[in-house]
Amino acid sequence: MNERLETLAESHGIQIRYVSEMGEPKAIDAAAQSGLLSALQVDPEGGEEGGFAREEQKPSLACALPEGLASSRSWGVTCQLYSLRSERNLGIGDFEDLARLAEVAAETGASFVGVNPLHALFLADAGRYSPYSPSTRRFINPFYLAIDTIEGGEAAIAALRTEKPDLFEGLDGELVDYPAVAAAKVPLLREVYASAKDGLTSDESFRAFTEKGGDALRGFALFEAISEAMRAEGGSAGWHNWPEELRDRTGEAVTSFEAGHEDAIRFHIWLQYLCDRQLGEAQRRAKAAGMRIGLYLDFAVGVSPDGAETWADPALTVRAARVGSPPDMFNSDGQDWGLAPLSPKALAERHYAPLAAAYAGLMEHAGAIRIDHAMGLARLWWIPEGTNSGGGGYVRYPLGAMVDALARVSQDTNCLVIGEDLGTVPEGFREAMADSHILSYKVLYFERWKDGLFKATGEYPQASLACISTHDLATLSGWWHGSDVRLRSETGRQNAAATERDLAERDRDRRTLLAALQYERLLPPDYHAANEGADLPERLPFELAIAIHRFGARTRSMLFAVQMEDMIASEKQPNLPGTTDEYPNWRVRSDIRLDDLAADERFQAMARAMRDERPETP
C-alpha cells in the first residue's frame, strides 16, 4: 500500500474506498489512483497536495418547492419526444407535438409531461442521435423544431413535397430514420431561413435573444458552422478529427472562418432562437391547459468529448478521462459512457457559473427538471485514458457548492428539481438531497426489501418522484413478459442458462408484485389464485397494468410519472443499455398517433385510475 499516493489522491478528491450498490466495500488500486491524478494534471510521483478536504461539503441553499406542490400528490406523463407520431410531423416528434401532448394530458388531469433530454446534438451528423451524448447542454436540438408552425414553413414543406417527394418516403416507419429526417428538415429550415433572414436585422426579439446568448451562443453557432463545413468535405462533425488549426477556438484559422461565414453562423443562431420560442410556447400551452408543473425536462450527466462545449471552452472539461460507472450487478465490467467530465478546478475557479448557465437554459421553460445520475453532484466515475471502466475510480466534487449552484437557479426560476439517484449512491447523499429539496427518484422495480419483497406504498418518501419504469428498463408489459431478458439473449449478451435463470426469477418477481397488490387491496379477484401458485398470464392484462399503476400512484411520493408506453401497453423499451447496433436505441416510435391519443380507451382508462388515486387538490 502506497500511503503517500493515497494521501495525494484523496487530497485531490479521488475517493480511494467506496461502498458498492450491494453494500460491499471496494477500493481502487494504485494504477487507478495514478491515472486519475494524471487526468487531473497532478504528478503522481511528486505533485503537491490538494485542498479537497477543506472544501465545504454541506449545501447551504435549497431548491425551489413551488407553492402547493409539496402538500399535494400530482401525476404526469413521460415520453421520448422523438418517438411521438402525428399526421403533421416529419418523421420525428417535435415541439408542436409536445405542446399538443401536454394539452391532451392536461385534459385528463395530468400535472406535467416529461421528455428525454432536448440538448443539442450534431446537426451535421444525424447518425449521432443519443439524447444522453449531447454536443452541449446549453442549447437545444433543432431537429425538434416544428417547421410548419414557422412563418413560411407550411409553404416550404408543400413545395419540397412536390419537388422531391422521395425525401418524405419512409418518414412514417416504425423507427425514427434520423438521416432521412435530416435530409428533409435541414433543407426546409434553410429555405425558411432564406426568406426570414432579411427581416432579422429589425427583429427586436431576435436581437435580444442574440445579446442574451452572448459569447456562448456565438461559439455554439460557430462550432455548428464549422462542423457542417467539415462534413461537406467528407470529414467529421466532431472537432477531434478536424484539421489541427480549426481545433483552437481562439486561433487565426477559426477567426478567419468566422469572418467568412457570417450567414452560416447566423443560421444556427436563428435555429436556437426558434427552439427557444417553440419550447417556451409549449410550456405556456401546458400551463394554460391547466398543468400545475407543465414541462418536466431532463438534464444529461455530461457532454460528448468532441462537441461544441469542449471545443468552445476546452478548459472546462477534462480530456484525459471519460465518465462511466463502476462494475455492478448489472454490468460486471462497468460502463463507459464516453462523456467528458467537468473539471472540478475550472468549476471552482469560475464559481460554478458554467454549470449554473446550463441549468438556467433548461429551467427557463420548465416547471421541473430531472438531473440524470444526480450523484454527479457529489462524484463521478472517471475512466483514465488507456483503461477500461474497471480501471477507473470516483472523483469527488464539492457537494455544497454544486448543489448551491443548482439551488440558486431553481429558486430564480421557481423550478422543481428531481435527482435520479439510482445505482451506487454515496453515503449521506440522499439525506443531503432531501435537505436541499431535491426529490429522490423511486422506480417500482427497485423499491424492495433485501428479501426481494416490494416495499409498501407507505414506505416511499414524500420528497420523491415515483414511477414504474424508465427509458433504460423494460416497459411494464415488457417486464411482465420478460422481454428485456429475452432481448439480452437475442442480442448475445447472455447465454441460455442465464436466460432461463432470469425468466424464472422474473416469474417470482411477478408473484411478489401480485402479493404487494393484494396487501394494498388492489389485486383484481381473477388473479388471487395466480398469486397462490397457479399459472400467470404470459402477457400482462391491461386491468392488471392499471392495478400496478394504482399501486405506484398510491405511494406517498409527491409526484408519480406514467410512461406513455405503459399507458398504451407497449412492450418496446426506448433503450437497451450495453447495446449499439443490436437494438434500435433511441429510434423506437410510438405505437399510436398523437392525433388518436385522446380517443384511446387504454390511455383514458389509465388516466382515470390516476385521477382516482391522485385527485386534483386546490
Number of C-alpha atoms within 10 A of each C-alpha: 7 8 9 12 18 19 14 24 27 22 17 23 23 27 20 19 14 18 14 18 16 10 9 8 10 11 13 18 16 18 14 23 26 20 25 28 24 18 20 22 12 19 14 20 12 10 14 12 13 15 12 18 12 9 13 12 17 16 19 13 18 21 27 21 19 17 10 11 15 15 11 18 23 28 28 27 24 23 23 24 22 27 23 24 26 21 11 15 20 25 29 25 25 25 26 22 24 30 24 17 23 29 23 18 25 24 15 18 22 29 29 30 31 26 19 21 25 26 22 25 29 24 21 22 17 17 13 16 19 14 20 23 25 30 30 25 28 23 26 25 22 25 27 24 28 25 24 18 12 15 13 16 18 16 13 19 22 12 13 18 15 10 10 11 12 13 16 18 13 14 19 17 12 15 19 24 19 20 15 18 19 20 14 23 23 15 14 22 22 16 16 20 21 12 11 15 15 10 9 14 10 10 11 10 12 17 14 12 17 19 12 11 19 11 12 19 20 19 21 25 25 26 29 26 24 23 23 21 16 19 15 12 8 9 15 18 27 25 22 15 13 17 12 10 12 20 20 17 17 11 11 12 16 18 14 10 14 20 11 11 13 13 14 19 22 19 19 23 23 21 20 24 21 19 22 20 16 23 24 18 17 24 26 17 20 27 20 14 20 18 25 21 23 29 31 28 25 24 23 21 24 24 27 22 27 23 25 31 24 22 24 20 14 17 14 21 24 24 20 19 26 28 26 25 22 25 18 15 12 11 12 11 15 19 21 19 19 16 24 26 26 25 18 21 17 15 19 14 10 11 14 18 13 18 18 19 17 17 22 20 17 25 25 18 24 26 26 27 24 25 22 19 19 25 25 25 21 20 20 25 26 30 32 27 16 9 14 15 22 19 23 29 29 26 25 21 26 21 21 19 23 23 23 20 23 24 27 18 21 26 16 13 18 20 25 24 27 26 25 22 21 16 17 18 19 15 10 8 16 18 12 18 24 17 17 22 22 28 28 27 23 23 18 21 17 14 18 14 10 7 6 13 15 21 16 19 20 11 13 21 18 20 20 24 26 28 23 24 21 20 19 12 18 26 26 27 23 22 21 23 21 23 19 21 21 19 17 20 17 15 14 12 15 14 11 12 9 14 19 14 11 16 18 12 12 17 16 14 18 17 19 16 22 24 19 20 21 16 12 14 12 18 21 13 10 9 17 14 11 15 19 11 9 11 11 15 11 10 13 17 12 17 14 17 18 21 19 21 25 21 23 25 28 21 25 21 28 23 26 28 27 26 24 22 26 27 24 21 20 18 22 21 25 24 20 21 15 15 14 10 7 14 18 15 19 21 20 21 24 24 17 17 15 21 16 11 18 17 10 15 12 18 19 17 17 23 23 16 16 27 18 13 19 22 16 15 10 5
